[in-house]
Amino acid sequence: MSDEIMTIREMCDTFDVTPRTLRFYEAKELLFPIREGQKRLFTRRDRARLTLILRGKKFGFSLEDIRQLLDLYAPGEGAHQQLRRTIDVARRRLDAMEDEHRALAERIAELRGQISWGEEELARLAAPSAA
């Protein structure tokens, strides 16, 4: 197709998603492809929105958070307020990710300790008894 319009197959290949994923985002009113009968045709705007959706998913945003991020790109007044709200949502998600990171680091350290203990026990059990 052209640079302007992509078919559902081209979108799937470009973004490594399934047709079901694209239909899901369309049903959730996050994407708005042109409908020609059963065909869905995606514009540059749809591609930009899908890029943001996938980025939001990667960072663990909810669909509602992603919707707010997409609203940032809606033309008209209120862009300043939308941007402020988006930054607030992003900061909350970053705080949550940092909390998860700290908790994971603690679990990793604990597991390393358990592995170290197990290795020391194996070495002790394998060593000949001192008589």
N, C-alpha and C positions, 0 to 999 in steps of 0.2 A: 504494500500500500504506500501511501505518500507519507511525508513527514508530519502532515497534519492529522491524518486519520489512521488508526490501527484497528485491525480485527481482534477478536478475542484471542485467537491463536497467537497472533503477534505479541499481544500484551502478555500472554502466558509465557512465551519464549523469552521476551525481553526482561520480565520481572521475576521469572522462575516461580510463578504461582499457578494454581489450577483454575480452570473455568469456574468451578464451584466457588473458589475464593472470590473471584471477581463478581459473580452473581450475589454472593453474600454481602459484599460491600455495597453493591447496588441496592439490595433490599434494605440495608441499613441507612440508605440515602447518604452514603459517603462518596459514591461515584455516580455519575449521571451520563452514561453512554447514550449516543444517538441510537434509536431503535428503528430498524428497517425490517418490518416483519419480525422474524425470529433472530435476525442478525443484530449484534451489538457492535457499534463503531465508537471507538474511544478517541477523544481529542487530546491535544497537548495539555489542556487543563486537567483532563482525567489522568493523564500520565503524571503530571506534577502532584496531583492529589494522592495517587497511589504511592508515589515515592514517599510522601509525608506519612501516609498510613503505615507503610512498612517500616519506616524509621521509628514511628511512635510505638509500633508493636515490639520492635527490637529493644526499646528502652522500657518496655513493660507498662506503657500507658493503657488505660481503659479505652474502650470505644468512645465514651463520652469525652474523655481527655483529648482523644484524637480529633473528635468533632470540633472541640474548642480550638485546637491548633489549626484545623482547616478553616475555621471561621476567620482566622487572622488574614487570610487571603481573600476574603469577601470584600468587594469594593464598597465604598460608601463611608459615611461617618462612623465614628466609634472604633476606628482602627487602633487608636491609642489605648482605649479601654480593653480591646481584645488582646492587644499585645501584652498589656500589664497582666491580664488574667492568665494568658498563656505562660508568661514567665513565672507567675505564682504556682501554676500547676506543675511546671517543669521543676521548680525548686522543691516542691513537696515530693515529687518522684525521685529527685536526686537524693534528698534526705533519706527516703526509704531505701534506696539502693545502697547508700553508704552504711545504713544500719544493717542491711543484709550482708554487706561485705565484711563488716566487723564480726558479725555472728559466724559467718563462714570461716573467717580467719581463726576464730577461737576453736571451732570444730576441727579445723585442719591441724592446729597445734596440738589439740588433745589426741587426735588420731596418730600424729607423728610420735607422741609420747607413748601411746599404746604399742605401736610398732617397735619402737626402741626397746621397751620393756620386754616384748616378746622375743626380740632378737637376743637380748642379754640372757633371758631364760634358756633359750635354745643353746646358746654358747655354754652356759653353766651346766646344763644337762648333758651336753656332748663331751665336756671335759672329763678326763679320767679322775676318779676320786682320789684325793690326796689321803694316803694312809700312813 
